[in-house]
Amino acid sequence: MTVKKVTFKSFGVDLVGNLYLPENFDESKKIQSNCWSKSVPTS
């Protein structure tokens, strides 16, 4: 498995995460995926 660090903005906030790719990942092909996120407390 290959792990890549990714960053993106959401509502002006910089977010970071890990993208887990299978060893045989080919960017030219479509594959199924799952996405998990954790909410962040606002107070």
C-alpha positions in Angstrom: 0.0 0.0 0.0 1.2 3.5 -0.8 0.3 6.4 1.5 0.3 10.0 0.2 -0.3 13.1 2.2 -3.0 15.3 0.7 -4.1 18.9 1.6 -7.2 20.8 0.6 -9.3 23.8 1.7 -12.8 23.6 3.1 -14.6 26.8 4.1 -11.2 28.6 4.1 -9.6 26.1 6.5 -6.5 24.0 5.3 -7.2 20.3 5.9 -4.7 17.5 5.7 -5.2 13.8 5.3 -3.7 10.5 4.1 -4.6 8.9 0.8 -4.1 5.1 0.8 -3.5 3.7 -2.6 -3.2 0.0 -3.5 0.3 -1.2 -4.7 -1.0 -1.8 -8.2 -2.8 1.6 -8.5 -3.0 3.0 -12.0 -4.1 6.6 -12.3 -5.5 6.0 -15.8 -8.1 3.5 -14.5 -11.2 4.1 -12.3 -11.4 2.1 -9.0 -13.9 1.9 -6.2 -13.1 4.0 -3.1 -14.3 4.8 0.4 -14.0 8.0 2.3 -14.0 8.5 6.0 -13.9 11.8 7.9 -14.0 12.9 11.5 -15.9 16.0 12.5 -13.9 18.7 14.3 -15.5 20.5 17.4 -16.2 24.1 16.8 -16.1 25.3 20.4 
